[in-house]
Amino acid sequence: MMTVVEIKFESWQLSDEQFFQLCQDNRDLRLERSAKGDLIIMPPTGGKTGNSNGRITQQLFNWSDNNGTGIAFDSSTGFKLPNGADRSPDAAWIPLDKWQALTPQQKEKFLPLSPDFVIELMSASDNLETARKKMQEYLDNGTRLGWLINRKTREVEIYRQGQAVEILTNPESLSGENILPEFSLNLTLIW
């Protein structure tokens, strides 16, 4: 099993443009960058995780298309967070007004914002503590609701602004609450 590799960049930094181009030149790799500028290389997911992630994305996109109040994104979308980190959540959503406020050039690169909603699906190579720190980073940068889904333990950690993390064991569904009104993620397709 491949593991996540983090490469330290203490003596020099990639510019935003260089990092974007590195990602474009290596589309088969899943790359992120920490707020300190360290490069994070993640292995591709296995079949089960890939299928579960596709089902998550499918449900979010279907709701977003029908609801019309925002834009959904898949795991290949990069977000430049306010703290400088470049992250790619497994699924994300932003309100339509945030999308419309972006320039055409910004829409073509990593989006310069933190999504209002994110989902991270744990894969076999993920470390739980690292994933939890990533979820907290999203909140610290403006994300209002986040779900960390752990298929192995059948647990979901729910992250909300200004609240303690809520942990649910083996839920059948999750509610988008007031962030994604009337959105419900069917987890029976994910487990």
C-alpha positions, 0 to 999 in steps of 0.5 A: 500500500502506498502512503502519503509523502510530504516533502519539506520546502524550507529553503525555497518555495514554489510560487502559486503559478509553479505549483499550479503548473506542477499539478497540471504536469502531473495529473495522475498524482494527487498533490496538495500544499500545506500553509508552510509550502510543503508539498503533499503527494497522495497516492491514487485511491483504490477501487472501493474508495473511488466508487464511494467518492464518486457516489458522494460527488454524484449525490452532491452534484445532483442536489446542487443542480436541482437546488441552484444556489451554488456550485459543487466540485469534485476531488480534482478541484484545488482551493487556495485557502486564505492561510496559503494552503492548497487543498483538494477536498473529496467534494466541496460546495460554494454559494453561487454569489462566491462563484460569480464574484470570481474572475474568469481567470480565477475560475480556471486556476485553484479557487482563491477561497475556502469552500463553505462545505467540504467532505473528506472520505478516508482512504486506506492511506490516510492518517486520521489525525492528519485528516482531522487537522485538515478538517480543522484547517478548513474551518479555520479558513472559513468553511462552515460545515465539513464531514470527515467520513471514515468507512473503516469504522463507519463513523462520521465526524461533523465539523461546524463553525464555533462548535465541538466536533460531533461524531456519529456511528454508522449513520444512514444519512447526513443532513446538509443543515442550513448550509445545504438546505434539503441536502441529504447524503445517503451513506448506505451507498458509501459504506 
